[in-house]
């Protein structure tokens, strides 16, 4: 899985695929981050890259996601892996988005990557915008929201 | 812990538990049924109480599980619940006739704006997902700590913090948009409208300035105003006040309207 320095996105291009990744240390429990990543209707409140997600983010479910990357399109995605507080994967025929949460000191290392590709990838590669900026915003928004919740008074 | 200890302590927090269950279910009957069942279950399971939390936390946990089992299949109420219920009340002659009868004959038939504010919160908070509503009530109204709420709900502290963060945020937003008591642009004036109906000789403004939340609305931020709203709920027992019967009648009306609106009864 490809990742860059803390909070910076990195993209690796190949003839038939493209992979973008970002990783950031978040001073919050994995369960807070997990709650944010799996509450579909709450996404637009804290995540500036997501317009809407409908459906339930649970194993085997289908969700419909609208992103600022391409506001006109609705992505239909299947939840492929759902390991609470550790790993979430959703995908469509074009590729997969993987979220990984790992304990890191008192906080959590959050990693997100997406690989898109296939035999026809070279034909439409130029039409797909870069994910770098969106990934960095996603990670920064998640870090800000999770740390705010973590710091909230008991 | 003996049965006598349980009974004595249960009696001490019974009113608080009943108030919590009413605000959670919006139903007098459900609150009364659950509190009885809670006592029976506590009695049956007292041998397994290890003192890892207070008895009150343990009992609230049993009650919350019973309430969640009951409410899980029910739909959330819409945020504009009070608009829908107002329309229904206006077209229901019996509602106002009954309310006026209570107003005139009952020792608990006063109309008080703060009581209506509490009733309004009970209704609007039912628009939250159930887990968020439970966490919010336990922490903000009944004064449990995050760790105690986590025990009651069987969740991690982190998840409770998440529930509290988003439920508070949502309620602050809804009341800021709707409540004319704290925002001049607010679209709901039901408190003052009802005060005009039930207390025609009283000047609503004189009553409103007695409430810190209203008096300080322009000086305080939304978070502080929400805390003051919660303070109103903390200080009121919905079953035991000079306005209780009138407000319970109103709550029962709203619940029935919502059940019909949501297709839960014919």
Boltz contact constraints between the chains, C-beta under 6 A:
constraints:
  - contact:
      token1: [A, 29]
      token2: [B, 158]
      max_distance: 6.0
  - contact:
      token1: [A, 31]
      token2: [B, 156]
      max_distance: 6.0
  - contact:
      token1: [A, 31]
      token2: [B, 158]
      max_distance: 6.0
  - contact:
      token1: [A, 31]
      token2: [B, 159]
      max_distance: 6.0
  - contact:
      token1: [A, 32]
      token2: [B, 158]
      max_distance: 6.0
  - contact:
      token1: [A, 32]
      token2: [B, 162]
      max_distance: 6.0
  - contact:
      token1: [A, 35]
      token2: [B, 159]
      max_distance: 6.0
  - contact:
      token1: [A, 35]
      token2: [B, 162]
      max_distance: 6.0
  - contact:
      token1: [A, 42]
      token2: [B, 166]
      max_distance: 6.0
  - contact:
      token1: [A, 149]
      token2: [B, 161]
      max_distance: 6.0
  - contact:
      token1: [A, 149]
      token2: [B, 162]
      max_distance: 6.0
  - contact:
      token1: [A, 149]
      token2: [B, 165]
      max_distance: 6.0
  - contact:
      token1: [A, 152]
      token2: [B, 161]
      max_distance: 6.0
  - contact:
      token1: [A, 152]
      token2: [B, 165]
      max_distance: 6.0
  - contact:
      token1: [A, 154]
      token2: [B, 145]
      max_distance: 6.0
  - contact:
      token1: [A, 154]
      token2: [B, 146]
      max_distance: 6.0
